[in-house]
Amino acid sequence: MLTISAILVALLCTGVQAYFTVQDVNNRTFTFYSKSLDSSNALLCISGAVDKNEYISIGIPPPDEIIPFMFGSDLSIVYYSSKHSSIQLVHGRGMAIERPIFDSDKDSNRTTKQTLVKSESSYKNGVLKACIKRKMNVTSQDGQNLRKGVSSYLWASGSVLSEAPQYHAFNRGAVVNVTLFGLPPTTGKSKTTTKTHTSTFVESKKTTTTASRTVQRPKTKTTAKPKPKPTKSKTFTTSIKVMLPA
């Protein structure tokens, strides 16, 4: 099985321009990396140790989202199919009906504009590597553009039943402030830097903001307003490795 060090060495040797890694609840490492093929196209690769009929996916959210969510995101899913004995690519978008769902191109009669590059893809010793060729800029119907420079992404992993990716209950997350697409070709040496990002999600049923002023009156008692109840929050931490040109 390939180690993380072996993967990183392979990335450096193939001219990869940026990458980030995440870990699932079972401490398995998934790597996402890319390089621009030309001014219009990019090669996106996904790698990780997964079973047959178990997918890894990456999501590109709309550009105006500070914290990325599945709804409206451009989603690419890859897995090794035991039925077809080959790697499969499923492309679609995130929608919401009570909860986020995956709307595939096939289910909505859309033409998939992404292509699995078979010569760059493999499934060996339980490690999946799938590389996808796609346009940097697309129409809104085809998905989201690959934004140059710092951006945010989604990832997930789950099972595949009857060639249909299933909902990911635990293995999912958001990666923020990383550079993955659109870098110019690198020259010379590269250096690796590690960043840790902590994002906080705040859950509240209703938030009210009140503007007020204080008027002083003689011999008038003031009653202190009750303090608002603290808002519950959930915090998760994602460790990200980003390779930057020297």
N, C-alpha and C positions, 0 to 999 in steps of 0.2 A: 504494500500500500504506500502511496506517495506521502511523504511528510510535508509539513508546511514549508520547511527550508528548501526541499526539492522543488516545490511548486514555485517559490519565489525566485530561485535560480533559473528555472525554466522561463519565467516571465521576463527576467532581465535579458536573457539570451534571445528572446523573440521580439524585442523592441516594444514591449508593453508600456503604455504611457501612464496608466493610473490603475489602482485597484483598491478594494477594501474587503475586509473579511468580517464575518459574523459567526457566532456560535449559537446552536440551538440548545434546547433543554437537556439534551443528552451529551452536551459538550462536543458535538461534531462541528467542524469548521467548514463553512461555505465561503468560497472566494469568487468575487465578481471583478472582472478586469476587462479592459478595452484598449483598442487602438484605432485611430482614424485611418481608413484605407485610402481616402482621397478627400477632396473638399466637400463631397456630397454624402459619402457612405462611411459607416463605422462598423467595426467587428466587436461584438459584445460576447464574452465568454463567461460561463458559469461552471464552477467546479466544486465537487464535494462528495463525500462518502455517503451513499444512500443505497437502499435496497432496490431491486427491480420493482417497477410499478410504484415508485415513490418519487415525487417531483421536488424540484427546486424552482423557485420563481423570483423574478425581479419586477418591480413596479416603478413606473415613472409618473409621479403625480402631476396635477396641473401646476403651472408655474407660480400661481398666486397663493399657494398654501404654505403657511409658516411651518406647521406640523403636518406632514403628509399622511393622508388616509387613503383607503382603497377606492372609495367612491370617486369616479372620474379618472382613475389612473390607467395608464397604458401598461398592460400586464403580459409578460412573456413567461411561459411555463415549459420546462423541459423535464423529460424522464425517459428511462429505458423501459420499453414495453416488452414483457415476456411473450405476449401474443404475437407481435410482429418481429420480435428479435432484433429490434433496432431502436435508436433514439428518436423520440417524438418531440415536436415543437407545437405548442398550442398557444395561440395569441388571442387576446381579447381585451376587455375593459372591465373596470369595476363599476357595479351598479348597487343600488340599495333598495330592497323591498323588505322592510322590518329589520333586516341585517344586511351587511355587504354580501353581494353575490358576484360570481364571475360570469360574464356574458361573452362567450367565445365568438370568434368571427364566423365559425361554422353554424352556430345556432341562430345567428342573426343575418346569415347570407351575405356576409362581408368577405371581400377578397383579402387574404393575408398577404401583406406586403413584405413580411420578414421571411428570410430563408435560412434554413439550417445548413451550415457548411460542414458537410460530412467528412471532408478531408481533415478538418480541424477538431472533429468530435470523436469521442470514444467512451466505452464503458468497460473498464478492465479492473479486475480484483476488487470489485465493489465500489470503484470510484467513477463517478460520472463527470465527463467533461463535454459540454455542449457549447458550440460557438454559433452565433447568429449574425448574419449580415442584414443591416437595415439602413434606411435613409436617416440622415441627420435631421432633416426637416420634412415633415409630413403634413397632410391635411388633417383637420380635426376629426374627420371620419375614420382615418386610419390609426389615430392614436395621438400621443404627445411627442413634441419635438425633443431631441436630445440636446439639452442646453449646455452651452460651453461654459467652462469654469465651475465654480462652487455651486452645488445643488443638493437636493435631498432625494432619497430613494426608499422603496419598500422592498422587503424580502419575505419569503414564506416557504414552508416545506410541509408536505402532507402526502396522503395516499392517493392512488389512482385506482378506481373501480370501473371495470368495463370501459376503459379508455377515457374516463371522465375524471378530472381532478376533483378531489373532495375538499370540503371546508377545512381550513387549518385552525385547530382549536388553540394550540399552544405555540407552535414554532412559527413565529412571525415577528416583525419589528420594523422600525423606521431608522434609517441612517441619514443623519443630517450633516450639512457642511463638508461634503467631500467632492472631489473633482474626479469625474469618471470619463466624460466624453469631450471630444473636440479639442484636445491638446495638439499642438504641432509635433511633428516627429522629433524625438529626443536625439541628442548627440552627446558623445562623451560619457562620463560616469554619471550615475544616479545615486541618490541617497534616499534612505527610508526613514520616515518619521512616524511616530505613533501618537495618536490623539485619542482622548476619552471624552465622550460627550454625554451629558446627563440631561434628559428632557423630563419635564414635569407636566403631567396632565391634571387639570383641575376639573372636578366634577361638581356641579351645583345645579339645582333645579331652576333657580331664578336669581339673577343678580340685579340689584337696584343701586343706582348711584344718586345721591341727594346732595344738592348744593344748598348751603345755609349760611346765615350770618348771625352774630351774637349781638343783642341789644341789651345794654346795662340799664337797669332800673333800680332806684333806691328801695330798700326794704322789701325786696322781692326774692323769695326763695326759688332756687332753680333745682329742678329734678334731673339727675343724671340719666341719660338714655341708656337702656340696656345694651351691653356689648353684643355685637353680632356673633352668631355661632361660627366657629372656625370652619373653613371649607376643607372637606376631605380631599386629599390628593394622592396620586399614585406616581411613583418615580421608578423609571427603569434606566439602566445604564448600558450603553453599547460601546464596546471597544472597537476602534476602527484603525486600520493600518492604511496609510496613504503613501504612495510612492510619488515623489515629486522630482522633476528634472533638476540637476545640479545647477 
